[in-house]
Amino acid sequence: MANFKPYDERPYRPCVGIMVFNNNGLVFSGKRVDNPNNAWQLPQGGIDEGETVVEAGYRELMEETSITSVDYIAEYPDWINYDVPHNLADKLWQGQFRGQSQKWILFNFNGQDNEINIHTSHPEFVEWQWTNPLELTNKAIYFKKDVYEKINHVFLPIISDFIN
């Protein structure tokens, strides 16, 4: 068995979260490839050394969805931390982290749906859809629900202003 730091002593993994909305005010969501509970989520991923949050957002979005036709709209003002369950933390990231510290960015999708391809070399999702952001909170895995509620509070008024 691996020798990990105690859970409470582990740091959070720096990560970017990406909310992409279309002209109908719906957001891209994907069903996780590795979750038997059919958990849906927004794209997210690590921030590479020397990369800005926005650069990481563009890169992660392209890597996970093939989407490049987006415009940067806004950034959530704070970092949001969340813990993953102990058993999952030991499996993810070689047990180095207890969860993620995420900086969220908002993009407007200005392309066509046929640009979206989740069948990448390292797929994150088995299915995708445009989702009402309020419904996404109900479809998300339990330890991400608070995160989605926080970003909805800030991003939904921006999306509403943008599409109206």
Secondary structure, DSSP 4 states (H G I P E B T S, - for coil): ---PPPGGG--EEEEEEEEEE-TTS-EEEEEETT-TT--EE--EEEPPTT--HHHHHHHHHHHHH----EEEEEE-SS-EEEEPPHHHHHHGGGG--SEEEEEEEEEEE-S-GGG-----SS--EEEEEEE-HHHHHHHS-GGGHHHHHHHHHHHHHHHHHHH-
